[in-house]
């Protein structure tokens, strides 16, 4: 049983490590986004927007969990191998490790060619306004995103697969997609997206902290854990600050500061104290930490699966 179940996870994980998200392939997160967008346009109007947003969020999360659970249960009665194949595909689509690294590399390469090209490339992976960012701010934002999305795009999906299997992993991706689309504190989403944002905070609470401390371990800097304890809570998000603080400790730098999101100025505290001009060498060091952290988490999840199965 273990060999078969562990294979499904490892095969899907290695698929992401090798292929990333090939362009033009259908992707379930795109379908999630379409469902969220359609629901938001229909429900985010009039009164009781908070209740409507809660209804949409819970409906989609419970719905995708139930659909995935029912599908796996059904196909397992037809062929266990078909169940494993579907799980491999699901794990592959739920992880974003290679794509994240590719995007961050592309930002650094683009900004080296021109500031405007760097701004456009960065806008693919951040929600903030990039139109006035300097080259240094572009590189900083890319590294912040690398740290934050290591948790959201890799460690958290692995964590929820270990706890609740593919249905839990898919439900997490729905939560994360909901937050990325409607979890903003602006006039449009402050009420409608409140539940989505709160669920995302809850779902990422443990994975974000696992990410941070695994990063310190793979860098051989466990002694800097007090730095993470000090600066991790400084972020406006209860979770994003932890992996960012870990990377700031490793690179001896500072993240955070004031940014513009969808026309709204957001003042963020600084994470760390050392101002630093980032170079390609810093990016490559951060990517090594990212990749090695993913590797350790993948091994831990595989071991955990072997114990519970």
MOWOLIN-V933081 format. One record per residue. N is the residue number from 1. RES is the residue in one small letter. SS is DSSP state (H for helix, E for strand, L for the rest). Layout:
((N:RES:SS) (N:RES:SS))
This chain:
((1:x:L) (2:x:H) (3:x:H) (4:x:H) (5:x:H) (6:x:H) (7:x:H) (8:x:H) (9:x:H) (10:x:H) (11:x:H) (12:x:H) (13:x:H) (14:x:H) (15:x:H) (16:x:H) (17:x:H) (18:x:H) (19:x:H) (20:x:L) (21:x:L) (22:x:L) (23:x:L) (24:x:L) (25:x:L) (26:x:L) (27:x:L) (28:x:H) (29:x:H) (30:x:H) (31:x:H) (32:x:H) (33:x:H) (34:x:H) (35:x:H) (36:x:H) (37:x:H) (38:x:H) (39:x:H) (40:x:H) (41:x:H) (42:x:H) (43:x:H) (44:x:L) (45:x:L) (46:x:L) (47:x:L) (48:x:L) (49:x:H) (50:x:H) (51:x:H) (52:x:H) (53:x:H) (54:x:H) (55:x:H) (56:x:H) (57:x:H) (58:x:H) (59:x:H) (60:x:H) (61:x:H) (62:x:H) (63:x:H) (64:x:H) (65:x:H) (66:x:H) (67:x:H) (68:x:H) (69:x:H) (70:x:H) (71:x:H) (72:x:H) (73:x:H) (74:x:H) (75:x:H) (76:x:H) (77:x:H) (78:x:H) (79:x:L) (80:x:H) (81:x:H) (82:x:H) (83:x:H) (84:x:H) (85:x:H) (86:x:H) (87:x:H) (88:x:H) (89:x:H) (90:x:H) (91:x:H) (92:x:H) (93:x:H) (94:x:H) (95:x:L) (96:x:L) (97:x:H) (98:x:H) (99:x:H) (100:x:H) (101:x:H) (102:x:H) (103:x:H) (104:x:H) (105:x:H) (106:x:H) (107:x:H) (108:x:H) (109:x:H) (110:x:H) (111:x:H) (112:x:H) (113:x:H) (114:x:L) (115:x:H) (116:x:H) (117:x:H) (118:x:H) (119:x:H) (120:x:H) (121:x:H) (122:x:H) (123:x:L) (124:x:L) (125:x:L) (126:x:L) (127:x:L) (128:x:E) (129:x:L) (130:x:L) (131:x:L) (132:x:L) (133:x:L) (134:x:L) (135:x:H) (136:x:H) (137:x:H) (138:x:H) (139:x:H) (140:x:H) (141:x:H) (142:x:H) (143:x:H) (144:x:H) (145:x:H) (146:x:H) (147:x:H) (148:x:H) (149:x:H) (150:x:H) (151:x:H) (152:x:H) (153:x:H) (154:x:H) (155:x:H) (156:x:H) (157:x:H) (158:x:H) (159:x:H) (160:x:H) (161:x:H) (162:x:H) (163:x:H) (164:x:H) (165:x:H) (166:x:H) (167:x:H) (168:x:H) (169:x:H) (170:x:H) (171:x:H) (172:x:H) (173:x:H) (174:x:H) (175:x:H) (176:x:H) (177:x:H) (178:x:H) (179:x:H) (180:x:H) (181:x:H) (182:x:H) (183:x:L) (184:x:L) (185:x:L) (186:x:L) (187:x:L) (188:x:L) (189:x:L) (190:x:L) (191:x:L) (192:x:L) (193:x:L) (194:x:H) (195:x:H) (196:x:H) (197:x:H) (198:x:H) (199:x:H) (200:x:H) (201:x:H) (202:x:H) (203:x:H) (204:x:H) (205:x:H) (206:x:H) (207:x:H) (208:x:H) (209:x:H) (210:x:H) (211:x:H) (212:x:H) (213:x:H) (214:x:H) (215:x:H) (216:x:H) (217:x:H) (218:x:H) (219:x:L) (220:x:L) (221:x:L) (222:x:H) (223:x:H) (224:x:H) (225:x:H) (226:x:H) (227:x:H) (228:x:H) (229:x:H) (230:x:H) (231:x:H) (232:x:H) (233:x:H) (234:x:H) (235:x:L) (236:x:L) (237:x:L) (238:x:L) (239:x:L) (240:x:H) (241:x:H) (242:x:H) (243:x:H) (244:x:H) (245:x:H) (246:x:H) (247:x:H) (248:x:H) (249:x:H) (250:x:H) (251:x:H) (252:x:L) (253:x:L) (254:x:L) (255:x:E) (256:x:E) (257:x:L) (258:x:L) (259:x:E) (260:x:E) (261:x:E) (262:x:L) (263:x:L) (264:x:E) (265:x:E) (266:x:E) (267:x:L) (268:x:L) (269:x:L) (270:x:E) (271:x:E) (272:x:L) (273:x:L) (274:x:L) (275:x:L) (276:x:L) (277:x:L) (278:x:L) (279:x:L) (280:x:H) (281:x:H) (282:x:H) (283:x:H) (284:x:H) (285:x:H) (286:x:H) (287:x:H) (288:x:H) (289:x:H) (290:x:H) (291:x:H) (292:x:H) (293:x:H) (294:x:H) (295:x:H) (296:x:H) (297:x:H) (298:x:H) (299:x:H) (300:x:H) (301:x:H) (302:x:H) (303:x:H) (304:x:H) (305:x:H) (306:x:H) (307:x:H) (308:x:H) (309:x:L))
